[in-house]
Amino acid sequence: MLQRVGGVVGVSAFMVVALAAPAVAKAPSPQPGTSASLIPNLGPSPTGSTMCTISDPQVTRISGLVVTADGYVVINDGNGERSREKLFFLDTDCALTRTVGYPGSSAFDPEDLEVTKDGTLWVADVGDNTTLTGGSGNRRSSIALWSLAPGANTPVIHRLAYPDGRARDAEALLIDSDGRPVIVTKDPAGEVYTLTEPLPANNANPAPLTRAGTFKPQATGTPNPYGIVGTGVVTGAAMSPDGKRAVIRTMSDAYEFDVADGDVVAAITTGTPRITPLPNEPQGEAIAYSRDGKTYLTVSDQPKPVGILRYVPHEPPAPSSAAPAPPPPAAPKSADRSFLDRLTLSDVTRIVIGIGVAGLLMIVIGVAAVIRSRRVRRRLLTGQVPAPVPGQLLPPTTPMPSSTLEPRSTPLPSATPLPPSTLAPAAAANQPRTVDGPRAAAPGQPPADDGTRVPQRPDVPGPGGNPETPEASGQEPQSSADDSNHPTAKPS
C-alpha cells in the first residue's frame, strides 16, 4: 500500500511540474476587468521591431547590452566556459568588430552591462545561480564589478560582498549620478543594494554593500515562456543617457522610474513606475536605452542567432486640463488577489521542492516495505522463522508431541469401596434381558446364553435396550463403580 501511495505522490509531483509550467507560460494577456488591468500605468502590449540580428557564433547567451556611438556592446555569461566570456563590440548591423577579455581567471558570471556619461563600461559580475536554476551549486562568497575605460584593453576588478555574507543571484546593475553601483537581485527577488563608501579597485577584501530597499515587480500577466514566475524575475536594468530615468526589466515587462536629484535608490524603491510589456521574448535578459533615450533596446539569452528589439516606452495619457483626472484604480488588495498572483519565485521554488521531496520520501518508504515483505514471505516459505520484530505478529507455534510428555509420577488416590448393599440394586438393574425377560443365573455366574438373548443397548429403549436408564425415566444419573476400583458384590 505504501509503495502505491509513494508512486502516486511521485508521479503527481512530476505531472504538476511538467504540466503546470507550460500551462502558465501560455497564459493569455490580461483582459479588462482582470486584476492585471488594475495595475497603475500598465501599457498595452507592443510588438518589438528588430534593429539587427546577432549571428556570429562567438556571440551567444547574451546577458547585457549598451548602445554606443558606433553600434552596440554586449556581454555573455560564458555558456558554461569562462574562457568564452568577453565584451563583444558590434557595429550598427550587429557584426562583430572587436572583443575584450577578462584578466586572470576570467569573470565568474557576468550578467549585466552599464555605460556612464564618460563612456566607461561597467560589467556586473554578480550572477550566482543555484542548482535549481542551472548553477553548479558552488555559491560565491563575493561578487565583482569590472570597469573598462574608453580606449582601454583590460578591465579593472572591484570586489564587493553582501552585508550578511550570504550568496545571492543578481542580474541588474545601475550606476547613479555619483558613480555608485546599485544592484537589484534576482533571487531573492527585488532586493536593492548599494555602496556607501568609495568604490575600491583591484581590492582583495570585498567592500561591503548596504541593503537599501526593495523593488517590487507586479503580476502583469504579460505572456512569456515562464508564465507568472517570469513576471517577477529581475533580469536587467539601465540608466537613460541624461540620468533622469531608470528602467528595470523582468522576463516580461520594463519598469521605468523618474529619478529626482540623481537618487536612483529612492526612485526604484518608492516611485511609481510606467510599465511597458515586453511580450513573448524567448528569454529576455538585457535592456538599454537608445542614444537619444526615446526607446528601449532588448535582447534575449539564446544559444543561436538573436535579434536586438526596439520598443517605445509606455507613456500614460496626460490629464485633461478641463476636468480633474480621476484617481487611478486602486491596486487589488492581497485578499482579493488570486493565489497564483500572490506567489513569488521563492514560493514557487519551495512548493516544487516540497512536492518532489514528499514524493521521493514516499517512494523510498514504499520500496523498503516491498523489500521487507518479500524477505519475510521468502523465509516463511523456506521454513525459516524471522526474529520477532516490535509490532509484528509471531507465527503460530507447533504443538508439542505427546511422546515428549513425562508420565505421572504420583499415583492417583484409590477410591473407597462401596458396601455390597449399594451395589446389589445396581447389579440387578444391569442384568441382561432376553425377549422373555431376564433369566436367572447361578450366584456369581454370568447368565447363560441360549441363543434367544438380545444384546443389551442401554442407550436405546425397547428390545435390546434399557428403558429404565436414568435419562429415560427422568431420574438423576448415578455414577457407576469402576470394576478396577470396586470389588464384585457377592450375595450374602
ZAMARGU-4260 file (C-alpha; in steps of 0.2 Angstrom, whole numbers, plus 5000, padded with zeros to 4 digits):
<rodrens>
0) 5000/5000/5000 | 5014/5012/5004 | 5023/5009/4988 | 5007/5013/4979 | 5005/5029/4988
5) 5023/5034/4986 | 5021/5031/4967 | 5006/5041/4966 | 5013/5056/4975 | 5029/5055/4965
10) 5020/5054/4948 | 5009/5068/4954 | 5024/5079/4958 | 5031/5076/4941 | 5015/5080/4932
15) 5012/5096/4942 | 5029/5102/4937 | 5028/5096/4919 | 5011/5101/4915 | 5009/5117/4926
20) 5024/5126/4918 | 5018/5126/4900 | 5000/5130/4905 | 5005/5145/4915 | 5018/5150/4902
25) 5004/5151/4889 | 4993/5161/4900 | 4984/5175/4889 | 4987/5193/4891 | 4977/5202/4904
30) 4960/5207/4899 | 4949/5222/4905 | 4942/5218/4922 | 4956/5207/4927 | 4967/5211/4942
35) 4982/5215/4930 | 4971/5228/4921 | 4970/5237/4938 | 4989/5239/4939 | 4993/5258/4938
40) 5002/5264/4922 | 5002/5247/4914 | 5003/5250/4895 | 4996/5239/4881 | 5007/5225/4874
45) 5018/5232/4859 | 5027/5222/4846 | 5046/5225/4846 | 5054/5229/4830 | 5071/5221/4825
50) 5086/5233/4824 | 5098/5219/4818 | 5102/5201/4821 | 5117/5195/4830 | 5123/5179/4821
55) 5142/5177/4825 | 5144/5160/4833 | 5155/5168/4847 | 5141/5179/4852 | 5128/5169/4861
60) 5120/5168/4878 | 5119/5187/4879 | 5116/5194/4896 | 5120/5213/4895 | 5118/5227/4882
65) 5123/5245/4879 | 5122/5257/4865 | 5137/5266/4859 | 5141/5279/4845 | 5147/5265/4834
70) 5134/5252/4837 | 5132/5240/4852 | 5142/5232/4866 | 5136/5215/4873 | 5142/5203/4886
75) 5138/5184/4888 | 5138/5173/4903 | 5151/5161/4896 | 5140/5146/4890 | 5147/5136/4905
80) 5165/5140/4899 | 5174/5155/4907 | 5186/5157/4893 | 5172/5162/4881 | 5166/5176/4892
85) 5171/5193/4884 | 5165/5210/4880 | 5159/5210/4861 | 5159/5226/4851 | 5146/5226/4837
90) 5143/5239/4823 | 5126/5245/4819 | 5122/5230/4809 | 5127/5218/4823 | 5143/5212/4815
95) 5157/5208/4827 | 5171/5221/4826 | 5181/5219/4842 | 5182/5208/4858 | 5190/5211/4876
100) 5193/5198/4888 | 5194/5197/4907 | 5211/5196/4915 | 5217/5182/4926 | 5205/5168/4929
105) 5191/5177/4920 | 5174/5183/4927 | 5163/5172/4937 | 5146/5175/4930 | 5144/5192/4921
110) 5125/5196/4920 | 5123/5215/4915 | 5131/5229/4907 | 5130/5248/4910 | 5139/5263/4902
115) 5141/5280/4911 | 5142/5298/4903 | 5161/5297/4902 | 5160/5281/4891 | 5166/5269/4904
120) 5159/5252/4903 | 5153/5243/4919 | 5151/5224/4919 | 5141/5217/4933 | 5149/5200/4938
125) 5135/5197/4950 | 5127/5181/4944 | 5126/5166/4956 | 5113/5153/4950 | 5108/5139/4962
130) 5107/5121/4956 | 5088/5123/4953 | 5091/5137/4941 | 5106/5129/4932 | 5121/5133/4943
135) 5134/5122/4949 | 5130/5123/4967 | 5147/5131/4972 | 5140/5148/4978 | 5152/5163/4978
140) 5157/5172/4994 | 5159/5189/4985 | 5154/5197/4969 | 5163/5210/4957 | 5161/5224/4945
145) 5173/5226/4930 | 5176/5243/4923 | 5183/5247/4906 | 5188/5265/4902 | 5187/5271/4884
150) 5201/5265/4874 | 5207/5253/4887 | 5210/5234/4883 | 5210/5227/4901 | 5195/5228/4913
155) 5198/5233/4931 | 5190/5222/4945 | 5181/5230/4960 | 5176/5216/4973 | 5160/5218/4983
160) 5151/5207/4996 | 5133/5207/5003 | 5132/5213/5021 | 5126/5196/5029 | 5139/5186/5019
165) 5125/5176/5011 | 5125/5171/4992 | 5113/5179/4981 | 5109/5178/4962 | 5108/5195/4953
170) 5107/5201/4935 | 5103/5220/4936 | 5115/5235/4938 | 5113/5254/4939 | 5126/5267/4941
175) 5119/5283/4950 | 5125/5301/4947 | 5139/5299/4960 | 5146/5284/4952 | 5139/5272/4965
180) 5133/5255/4960 | 5115/5249/4963 | 5112/5231/4962 | 5095/5223/4961 | 5094/5204/4965
185) 5085/5191/4955 | 5084/5178/4970 | 5078/5183/4982 | 5068/5194/4971 | 5070/5213/4971
190) 5082/5216/4985 | 5091/5233/4982 | 5110/5235/4987 | 5121/5250/4986 | 5139/5255/4991
195) 5140/5269/5004 | 5159/5271/5003 | 5170/5275/4989 | 5172/5260/4976 | 5189/5252/4978
200) 5199/5245/4963 | 5209/5229/4962 | 5205/5226/4981 | 5207/5209/4989 | 5195/5212/5003
205) 5177/5214/4996 | 5169/5231/5000 | 5153/5229/5010 | 5136/5233/5002 | 5121/5240/5011
210) 5103/5235/5009 | 5094/5250/5003 | 5076/5244/5000 | 5066/5233/4988 | 5060/5234/4970
215) 5043/5226/4969 | 5038/5219/4951 | 5019/5216/4948 | 5010/5201/4941 | 5006/5209/4925
220) 5000/5193/4916 | 5011/5198/4901 | 5015/5182/4891 | 5032/5175/4892 | 5040/5157/4892
225) 5040/5156/4912 | 5022/5162/4915 | 5019/5170/4932 | 5036/5166/4938 | 5044/5176/4923
230) 5034/5192/4928 | 5044/5193/4945 | 5061/5188/4939 | 5073/5203/4938 | 5085/5201/4923
235) 5092/5218/4918 | 5092/5237/4921 | 5098/5253/4913 | 5100/5272/4915 | 5094/5284/4902
240) 5108/5295/4894 | 5103/5310/4904 | 5102/5301/4920 | 5084/5306/4924 | 5076/5289/4921
245) 5080/5272/4926 | 5072/5256/4919 | 5072/5238/4927 | 5066/5224/4917 | 5059/5207/4921
250) 5057/5192/4908 | 5040/5200/4904 | 5040/5219/4907 | 5050/5235/4908 | 5048/5247/4923
255) 5053/5265/4921 | 5055/5277/4935 | 5059/5295/4936 | 5075/5299/4945 | 5075/5315/4955
260) 5091/5323/4960 | 5101/5308/4955 | 5094/5297/4969 | 5092/5280/4960 | 5088/5270/4975
265) 5073/5281/4981 | 5066/5281/4963 | 5066/5262/4961 | 5061/5258/4979 | 5047/5271/4982
270) 5042/5278/4965 | 5028/5273/4954 | 5034/5265/4938 | 5027/5266/4920 | 5026/5248/4914
275) 5029/5243/4896 | 5025/5225/4892 | 5039/5215/4883 | 5029/5200/4877 | 5035/5183/4871
280) 5053/5186/4871 | 5062/5169/4872 | 5072/5173/4887 | 5073/5192/4889 | 5088/5197/4900
285) 5096/5213/4893 | 5089/5231/4891 | 5097/5248/4886 | 5091/5265/4881 | 5094/5271/4864
290) 5107/5285/4861 | 5093/5298/4862 | 5084/5290/4876 | 5067/5288/4867 | 5066/5269/4865
295) 5071/5253/4874 | 5083/5240/4866 | 5082/5222/4872 | 5090/5206/4868 | 5087/5188/4874
300) 5099/5175/4881 | 5099/5162/4867 | 5112/5149/4860 | 5108/5154/4842 | 5106/5170/4832
305) 5095/5183/4840 | 5089/5200/4836 | 5090/5216/4845 | 5072/5223/4848 | 5066/5240/4849
310) 5051/5246/4860 | 5043/5263/4863 | 5041/5266/4881 | 5023/5267/4888 | 5018/5285/4892
315) 5001/5286/4901 | 4990/5300/4894 | 4992/5317/4901 | 4977/5323/4912 | 4965/5334/4904
320) 4965/5352/4910 | 4946/5354/4908 | 4942/5342/4922 | 4952/5334/4936 | 4959/5317/4932
325) 4951/5303/4940 | 4961/5294/4953 | 4970/5278/4946 | 4961/5262/4951 | 4967/5255/4967
330) 4978/5240/4966 | 4970/5224/4972 | 4972/5220/4990 | 4981/5205/4994 | 4965/5196/5000
335) 4957/5200/4983 | 4972/5193/4973 | 4972/5175/4967 | 4983/5163/4975 | 4994/5162/4959
340) 4996/5181/4959 | 5002/5181/4977 | 5016/5168/4973 | 5034/5174/4972 | 5048/5165/4964
345) 5054/5159/4980 | 5037/5152/4985 | 5035/5143/4968 | 5053/5136/4971 | 5048/5130/4989
350) 5032/5122/4983 | 5040/5112/4969 | 5054/5106/4980 | 5042/5101/4994 | 5031/5091/4982
355) 5047/5082/4975 | 5054/5078/4992 | 5037/5071/4998 | 5035/5060/4983 | 5053/5054/4984
360) 5051/5050/5003 | 5035/5040/5000 | 5043/5031/4985 | 5058/5026/4997 | 5046/5020/5011
365) 5036/5010/4998 | 5051/5001/4991 | 5058/4997/5008 | 5041/4990/5013 | 5040/4979/4997
370) 5058/4973/5000 | 5054/4969/5018 | 5038/4960/5014 | 5046/4949/5001 | 5060/4944/5013
375) 5048/4939/5027 | 5037/4929/5014 | 5053/4920/5007 | 5058/4915/5025 | 5041/4908/5029
380) 5041/4898/5013 | 5058/4890/5016 | 5053/4886/5034 | 5064/4900/5042 | 5055/4909/5056
385) 5061/4928/5056 | 5066/4935/5073 | 5052/4944/5082 | 5050/4962/5077 | 5041/4975/5088
390) 5023/4977/5082 | 5024/4961/5071 | 5014/4945/5075 | 5023/4930/5079 | 5019/4914/5068
395) 5009/4900/5076 | 5019/4888/5087 | 5019/4869/5083 | 5010/4859/5097 | 5022/4848/5107
400) 5020/4829/5103 | 5013/4818/5117 | 5028/4807/5117 | 5038/4821/5125 | 5026/4822/5140
405) 5033/4814/5155 | 5022/4800/5164 | 5014/4805/5180 | 5025/4800/5194 | 5012/4802/5208
410) 4998/4788/5208 | 4980/4793/5208 | 4972/4790/5225 | 4962/4774/5226 | 4943/4776/5229
415) 4934/4769/5244 | 4925/4753/5241 | 4906/4754/5241 | 4896/4742/5253 | 4888/4727/5245
420) 4871/4734/5249 | 4874/4748/5237 | 4880/4738/5223 | 4866/4725/5223 | 4852/4736/5216
425) 4864/4742/5203 | 4869/4725/5198 | 4851/4719/5197 | 4846/4734/5186 | 4860/4730/5174
430) 4856/4712/5172 | 4855/4707/5154 | 4837/4704/5147 | 4830/4692/5134 | 4815/4693/5124
435) 4805/4683/5138 | 4813/4693/5152 | 4829/4691/5162 | 4834/4673/5166 | 4841/4668/5182
440) 4859/4664/5184 | 4868/4655/5197 | 4875/4666/5210 | 4892/4673/5205 | 4890/4666/5187
445) 4885/4676/5171 | 4868/4672/5163 | 4868/4658/5151 | 4866/4662/5133 | 4853/4650/5125
450) 4853/4660/5108 | 4837/4670/5112 | 4846/4684/5122 | 4847/4701/5113 | 4862/4711/5117
455) 4860/4725/5129 | 4858/4743/5122 | 4857/4753/5137 | 4855/4769/5127 | 4841/4763/5116
460) 4824/4759/5123 | 4814/4744/5118 | 4820/4726/5114 | 4839/4725/5117 | 4839/4742/5126
465) 4837/4748/5144 | 4821/4759/5145 | 4824/4761/5163 | 4840/4772/5161 | 4840/4787/5172
470) 4839/4799/5157 | 4823/4789/5150 | 4815/4788/5167 | 4819/4807/5172 | 4829/4802/5187
475) 4846/4809/5191 | 4860/4799/5184 | 4870/4788/5196 | 4889/4786/5195 | 4894/4768/5191
480) 4908/4760/5200 | 4924/4756/5191 | 4927/4737/5191 | 4945/4740/5194 | 4942/4750/5209
485) 4927/4741/5217 | 4926/4723/5222 | 4912/4712/5214 | 4897/4711/5225 | 4894/4693/5232
490) 4877/4688/5238 | 4875/4685/5256
</rodrens>
